[in-house]
């Protein structure tokens, strides 16, 4: 997701808040880390 957000120029959206609304709490940290790693690509 992070790489796609970067490629589409959608960095201005608060994606961490979106993830918090959609991802179960036990998987949230892993998904946020993966999202940030994708942004760095």
N, C-alpha and C positions, 0 to 999 in steps of 0.2 A: 504494500500500500504506500509506503513512504516513497519509494522510487517513482511510482505512478503519480503521486501528488506533486513531486518535484518536476517531473516531465511535463505535467499539465499546467504548471505554474499556479497551483492552488495552495501555496504555503501560508497564505493569509488566514485561512480557516483554522479555528482552534480544534485540531484533530484529536488532541488528547481528551478533550471533553466529549467529543463524538465517540471515541473508543470507550470511555467510561460509561456512556449510556448504553452501549451495545454489547460489550464484552463482559462475561461473568467475572466477578471479582478475583476468583482464584487464577484466572488466566490473564488478568489485566497487565500485570508487570511485564510478563513475557511479551505480550503484544505491543506494549509501548516501546520496549527495547528493540523489537523487530522493526517497528515503524521508524524509530530514530535511525537505526542502521540503514534502512532503505533511503532515508533522506540524505545520508552521507554518501551514497553511491554516486 
